């Protein structure tokens, strides 16, 4: 059993498959935090807010492909391990291309009954690499969350600033109107 706590982002369009994968994860990981999304927009948001240790993704998704998910993951943080759990990679050339594109591995859904056995060595490697960098990874995660919160705060301030400018304009107009009435 893997004892290192893992933050796992699962990108899966089929709820039944997501639940089944979660059950297999419970067999091999003692403590994990799981976030499940099914599209590119939510993946992008989760990569910024959830900041996973590993991404598990299907290849065929309702609104995009697994390669889209892989690319956005690597653009966000190229060090995040990425594993396909899919029924779509039957062709060896496609499988090779996914490995060359930066995946840490893939497991076929036709092996779902033995998913925990197939996934365990891949996740052990992730946990081992994390163990060596736990403090650094936690600090990076906290820094990324802080930076994202700062950006959000700046965006909120910008919209508040626009609202304040409108209010100041209205107040000035009212003052001018009152001055005209007094004259």
C-alpha positions in Angstrom: 0.0 0.0 0.0 1.2 3.5 -0.9 1.4 5.6 2.3 2.4 8.9 0.8 -0.6 11.2 0.5 -1.4 11.9 -3.1 -3.5 14.6 -4.7 -5.1 13.1 -7.8 -6.8 14.9 -10.6 -9.0 12.5 -12.5 -10.3 13.6 -15.9 -13.0 11.1 -16.8 -16.3 11.5 -18.7 -17.9 8.3 -17.6 -19.1 8.5 -14.0 -19.2 4.7 -13.7 -15.6 4.5 -14.8 -14.6 7.3 -12.4 -16.2 5.4 -9.4 -14.5 2.1 -10.4 -11.1 3.8 -10.7 -11.7 5.4 -7.3 -12.3 2.0 -5.8 -9.1 0.7 -7.3 -7.2 3.7 -5.9 -8.5 2.9 -2.5 -7.0 -0.5 -2.7 -3.5 0.8 -3.4 -3.3 4.3 -1.7 -3.8 4.7 2.0 -4.5 8.4 1.9 -5.4 10.5 -1.2 -7.4 13.5 -2.2 -9.3 13.1 -5.4 -10.9 15.7 -7.7 -12.8 14.5 -10.7 -13.5 16.7 -13.8 -14.6 15.9 -17.3 -13.6 18.8 -19.5 -10.7 21.1 -20.4 -12.0 24.2 -18.6 -12.4 22.4 -15.3 -9.1 20.7 -15.7 -7.4 24.1 -16.2 -9.1 25.4 -13.1 -8.2 22.3 -11.0 -4.5 22.5 -12.2 -4.4 26.0 -10.7 -6.5 25.6 -7.6 -6.2 21.9 -6.6 -2.6 21.5 -7.8 -2.5 17.7 -8.2 0.5 15.4 -7.7 -0.7 13.3 -10.6 -3.3 13.4 -13.4 -5.2 10.4 -14.5 -7.1 10.9 -17.7 -9.2 9.1 -20.2 -8.2 9.5 -23.8 -11.8 10.0 -25.2 -13.6 12.7 -23.4 -17.0 14.4 -24.1 -15.6 17.8 -25.1 -11.9 17.3 -25.8 -9.2 14.6 -26.1 -6.8 13.2 -23.6 -4.0 14.8 -25.6 -5.6 18.2 -25.0 -5.6 17.5 -21.2 -2.0 16.3 -21.4 -0.9 19.5 -23.2 -2.7 21.8 -20.7 -1.2 19.8 -17.8 2.3 20.1 -19.2 1.9 23.8 -20.0 0.8 24.4 -16.4 3.5 22.3 -14.8 5.6 19.9 -16.9 6.7 18.0 -13.8 3.2 16.7 -13.0 3.0 12.9 -13.8 0.3 12.1 -16.3 -1.3 8.6 -16.7 -3.9 7.6 -19.3 -6.5 5.2 -18.1 -8.4 4.5 -21.3 -10.1 2.1 -23.7 -9.0 4.1 -26.7 -5.3 3.4 -27.0 -5.3 0.0 -28.7 -2.9 1.0 -31.5 0.7 0.7 -30.4 1.7 3.8 -32.5 -0.9 5.9 -30.6 0.4 4.5 -27.3 4.0 5.4 -28.3 2.9 8.9 -29.3 1.3 9.5 -25.9 4.4 8.4 -24.1 6.5 10.7 -26.3 4.1 13.5 -25.6 5.0 13.3 -22.0 2.8 10.7 -20.2 4.2 8.6 -17.4 2.2 5.6 -18.6 -1.1 4.3 -19.6 -3.5 1.5 -18.5 -6.2 0.1 -20.8 -9.7 0.0 -19.5 -10.1 -3.5 -20.8 -7.8 -4.4 -17.8 -10.1 -2.6 -15.4 -10.5 -5.8 -13.2 -6.8 -5.6 -12.5 -6.4 -1.8 -12.6 -4.9 -1.6 -9.1 -2.2 -4.0 -10.1 -1.4 -2.1 -13.3 -1.6 1.3 -11.7 0.3 0.5 -8.5 3.8 0.6 -10.0 3.1 3.9 -11.8 1.7 5.5 -8.7 4.6 4.1 -6.5 7.0 5.9 -8.8 5.0 9.1 -8.4 5.0 8.7 -4.6 8.7 7.9 -4.5 9.6 11.0 -6.5 7.3 13.1 -4.3 8.8 11.7 -1.1 12.1 13.1 -2.1 10.6 16.5 -2.7 7.7 16.7 -0.2 8.7 20.0 1.5 9.6 21.7 -1.8 6.4 20.4 -3.4 4.2 21.7 -0.5 5.9 25.1 -0.6 5.4 25.3 -4.4 1.7 24.3 -4.0 1.2 27.0 -1.3 3.0 29.6 -3.5 0.9 28.7 -6.5 -2.3 28.9 -4.5 -1.2 32.3 -3.1 -0.3 33.6 -6.6 -3.7 32.4 -8.0 -5.4 34.2 -5.1 -3.5 37.4 -5.7 -4.5 37.3 -9.4 -8.1 36.8 -8.4 -7.9 39.6 -5.9 -6.3 41.9 -8.5 -9.1 41.0 -11.0 -11.7 41.8 -8.3 -10.0 45.1 -7.5 -10.0 46.0 -11.1 -13.7 45.4 -11.4 -14.3 47.2 -8.0 -12.2 50.1 -9.4 -14.5 50.4 -12.4 -17.5 50.4 -10.1 -15.9 53.1 -7.9 -15.2 55.2 -11.0 -18.9 55.0 -12.0 -20.0 55.9 -8.5 -17.6 58.9 -8.3 -18.9 60.1 -11.7 -22.5 59.8 -10.5 -21.6 61.7 -7.3 -19.9 64.5 -9.3 -22.9 64.8 -11.6 -25.2 65.1 -8.5 -23.0 67.7 -7.0 -22.9 69.7 -10.2 -26.7 69.4 -10.4 -27.1 70.6 -6.8 -24.6 73.6 -7.5 -26.7 74.6 -10.5 -29.9 74.6 -8.5 -28.2 76.7 -5.8 -27.0 79.3 -8.4 
